[in-house]
Amino acid sequence: MKADLNKLAKFLKEKRTQANLSQKDVATKLGYSTSQFISNWERGISQPPIHTLRTLAQMYAVSPDQMFQVLLSTTIDQVQEELKEKFYGTGDGEATTGSQVTLAAN
């Protein structure tokens, strides 16, 4: 879910640039052979593993609490969107309205 990761993506890019690091610098320090992973994280295409976020916090001089709060906020947004799609439907005519809900008798 690309849109769900935008908060974290923007945060990672902002903090990397504030730390005067290129995507290639970060990739090298993390042991990646290409900066594509960092690019994908910053564009919201994918999310770094948790242990990598802790390393990035150190690299970007960000407190672990600040990194955690951004991760938590992003995750809450993601879960909220998934639940909303499941609850209200995804626009394919499968939405459930209050008038269509039937409760089973006990």
NUFI-608802 format. One record per residue (C-alpha): y, x, z; residue in one letter. Coordinates in steps of 0.2 Angstrom, whole numbers, plus 5000, padded with zeros to 4 digits. Layout:
! residues N
YXZa...
END
This chain:
! residues 106
500050005000m501450104993k502850005001a502150015018d502350195019l504150205014n504850235032k503650375035l503950445017a505850445019k505750525036f504550665030l505650705015k507250705026e506550815039k505850935027r507450955018t508450975034q507151115039a507651205022n505851195016l505251164999s503751054996q502851214990k503351305006d502551165016v500951155006a500751345008t500951335027k499751195027l498451285017g498551175001y498551254984s499751134977t501251034983s500550874976q499950814993f501750835000i502550754985s501250604987n501750585006w503550595002e503450454989r502350345000g500850354989i499750425003s499950475021q499550645029p498150655042p498650635060i498350815064h499450865049t500850755056l500750855072r500951015062t502350945052l503250895068a503251075073q503651145056m505151025054y505751045072a505450865076v504850805093s503050735093p503750575101d504950555086q503550585073m502350465083f503750325083q503950335064v502050335062l501850185074l503250095065s502550125048t500850075054t501449915062i502349865046d500749905036q499649795047v500949655047q500949655028e499049655027e498949505040l500349415031k499449425014e497749365022k498549225032f499749155019y498749215003g499249344990t500049234977g498349194969d498349004974g497249044989e498649015002a498248905017t499548785022t499548685038g499048525029s497448615022q496848675039v495248585045t494648615063l492748605066a492148485079a491348565094n
END
